[in-house]
Amino acid sequence: MILTIYKIRLLQLFRLLTPRVLIGILIVLILFLYAELMVGSIVHTFLAQSQNTYISLIFIGLLILSTHVSRTDKHFLEKIFKNPYSIYLSEYLLLSLPFFIIWLINYNLIGLGGLMLIAFLIPLIRLNLNIRKIGSISMLLLNPFTTNLNSKLKVSLPFISPISFEWISGIRRNLLILTPTYLFLLAFSFKPYVAVLGLIFLSILISGFYFYGESREFVESFANSPKEFILKKILTNFRQLLIVFTPILLISLIFQPSTWYYLIGSLLVSLLIQVYAVLYKYGLFEENTNLNRNKIIYLLFALSIVIPGFIFIPIIIGIRSYKKALKNLNQYFYD
Amino acid sequence: MIKIINLKVNYDEQNVLDGLCLDISDNTIHGFVGLNGSGKTTLLNTIHGQMKKLQGSIKYKDEDIKRNDIAYLETINYFYPRITGKEYLDIFKTQNPNFDINKWNTLFELPLNKLIEDYSTGMKKKLALMGLICLNREVLILDEPFNGVDLETVQKIKTLLLKLKSIKTIIITSHILESLLPICDSISYLNNGKIQFTKNRNNFDEIENEIFAMHQDNLNKTIQDLIGVIGQ
């Protein structure tokens, strides 16, 4: 039974090993070796010190626990095998093997005992957590722009045109972040520069709406050519953005008329961020696919729009994305 | 008329469609049946232009068929997250402003103000079909439209297709022959990327016999052997 599972695991691993993944593994290994050689055997030294045993055990325990509660193959294993406990146990023992070896060499009995306890006890836990929810909570803490955390709230959005489906979906998905941000901006736009910075922040949040690939029907019914598609997408986005920004702009202009040129600058940067988001999305476009995995890199590039001297980065990436977008969209407008 | 002329399609250097020829008359319903992997979906994808032809052509009204001629319901339907059924249909309505969503919904009875995530498989199928009807294209392609749909809806879709064929040409696939017999004017049997035969309504009773003649002998023997193995 265990051998069959390990055979499947090896095949899964083998299928994962594309050249790209291999290069990634190689880079991580080189960096690790570099750190080991330059700074000394960090991990080894850390684990060898007995005062670090408890911290290490907590870390390993949390790692295995999070793996156990979020693994998606439990239902399959429980259906096929009468008692999958031994499979979980053997996998967790294998996961903790590097720590096991180090503590065995250092004759750290507390560490060894703790590891055994973790590996034997965690498979008994019957809790299942949705990995997407765990991901969403951690992403919300790490990076609020990438959150998908939301309840099943369905707010009505009559001020948004149906062709801006990204906005409808995006607002509902990010309601927890957008509502307080927008209310804060409305309430404090009378203060100098709040609107100036707030509009850029809001624009970055909104650009996150564009990270889900729509279905073929949506693409085909939106325009008649790739160029028209991109242009129409950008203009639709601009229109929605201006509708959302107008109240903030008005409040700021009434109370801080002298900062009008900063507001125009902020608006231009916000629009540029939207252009960049649209180009980036369709440069990576895949139908019916969550493109969130590209969000962190996008954010780094998008933020360089506001960093003086770095504007060339999004411009270069934007031009490249535009060419790729035309190529990607061409398959939908072949007539 | 839709004319498929010597159509060849390769996928990963494997021949998926091998020299297909077929004429489908206007205002008819043409069915495709075949085993899993026989090339049904590939054929539909190729007609729609999603897959490239290695050889051959597909004509509609004596010209190369265009995507704008076709509304295509795929086997699995994807929907954008966190939008309602109404919002989904509104996107299609931009192509056909005269389409009356509420009136059409008296037939499908969908909770259009609910998020699509909360729909059942059958409801999603109905919503996707309604979107395609809204596009009002001349050729309607339906890949396994009865999958996951309840009996009442199957009947509704069948009645609708029979009415729609007076203004459209419909191509439909199914794994289940019985679901196509009452609505199709002609049915082709696909096997290993080739059309083994095409039958008109008058000869539908021959279809089952011919398919079984191809597979039944082997099938009987294989099942007999397998049952023998279990019994040991």
Interface residues (C-beta under 8 A of the other chain):
Chain A: N150 K152 K154 P162 I163 F165 E166 I168 S169 R172 R173 Y212 E214 S215 R216 E217 F218 E220 S221 E287 N288 Q331 Y332 F333 Y334 D335
Chain B: G49 Q50 K66 R67 N68 N77 Y78 F79 Y80 P81 R82 I83 T84 E87 Y88 D90 I91 F92 K93 T94 Q95 K114 L115 D118 G131 L132 L135
